[in-house]
Amino acid sequence: MNAPAEFARAVCPHDCPDTCALRVTVRDGKAIKVSGDPDHPPTQGVLCTKVARYPERTHHKDRLLTPLRRVGKKGEGRFEPINWDEALGIAAERLGSIARRAPEAIVPYSYAGTMRLVQGESIAARFFNVLGASRLERSICAAAGAAGLRYTYGASLGMHSEYYDESKLILIWGANPIASSLHFWTRAQEAKRRGAKLIAIDPYKSLTAEKCHQRIALRPGTDAALALGMIDVLIREDFIDHEYVKAHTLGFDELATRAAQYPPSRVAQICGIEESVVVELARAFGSTKKASIRLNYGMQRVRGGGNGVRAIACLPSLTGAWRKRAGGLLLSSSG
């Protein structure tokens, strides 16, 4: 007869925006089921597919438990098992020979993944420093966007995802939350049921974009131009919350001068969209008090991506959307 199941609380180790809380079912010392913690407000008892299937992956009969060494040509799929001492010896010999010759040729191209701070940053940094390897900006994932937020807001700050369900307009900008931010998407869907308009700004027709009321398919890498065009319309048509701008921002006049160089006609040419789309998007954002933006990091992985984030991050400050808890922007709240 099976022992009674026990339940343990845990947190997801993945480096994702949602930071999910887990409820693990344990029997005979073995995890047999992982589910979202219903008592954790962001998680709401729901997990993405890959984490929900952790026990299946962990206990799968075909899971690799020992290092393998390729014995054929690449692509042939021929490997032989070796022990950990052999594997570590091979890695050490190859890295050592490069370090002796030209240590800067070693680039630790990585980030957190499921390793978290201790395994992913502390020991690895010491190891590569001893080797004399090239230093990598951490992170390759989000450095430009995070810098853009710091320059604009002073830190990586953003809305609470729980408040998006109160928004009346949500711009899902360069994001595919159905795949990468499941719990935000549930909030956005609730907002949609309450009458909110969802607009996807994305060159790629993602699953998320298909379920929004409108998709603006701008050219890749032209997000900053679209934001500046919106700012130009907001200023010219006086959608500005002057009291908020005066009390909480710096540099309005300089921004206005810069945005004036990007009228909707020019932005339409740069972005490959209709001029009317730029104008109507700006008017919708400017006239909606509970207007919010959900950015993701794909749009900042281009030349000028950090400044693209800066331009977009100016939008809710100009209209005073930050006055409402269902207004503002979220890219990262790591700060």
FENJO-V763455 format. One record per helix or strand. SS is the DSSP state (H for helix, E for strand). FROM is the first residue (numbers start at 0). TO is the last residue. If there is no record, write none. Layout:
SS_FROM_TO + SS_FROM_TO
This chain:
E_5_10 + E_20_26 + E_29_35 + H_48_51 + H_53_57 + E_67_69 + E_78_80 + H_83_104 + E_106_106 + H_115_130 + E_133_133 + H_142_152 + H_160_165 + E_168_172 + H_176_179 + H_181_192 + E_196_200 + H_206_209 + E_213_215 + H_222_235 + H_241_247 + H_251_258 + H_263_270 + H_274_286 + E_290_294 + H_296_299 + H_304_318 + H_320_322 + E_327_329
